[in-house]
Amino acid sequence: MEQRAVLCSAAYRLAIEQIPALQIREMPGISLRIHTSIRRQLKAGETDPSRIAFEAVKDVLVSDTH
């Protein structure tokens, strides 16, 4: 369980660093949406924090453009 928390934390840090501060301020709930994406990926068995972060950013930013 602790390993999962470390993985979640690492993926979150990597994801949030990829999003400009202005965009973070303009998107209420972005932090929660990133966490939701990360949790979903962890539940599916993903273990690479970089891949998880990339998918989380994609989930958050791409879904807002449609």
Secondary structure by P-SEA (a helix, b strand, c coil): caaaaaaaaaaaaaaaaaccaaaaaaccaaaaaaaaaaaaaaaaccccaaaaaaaaaaaaaaaaac
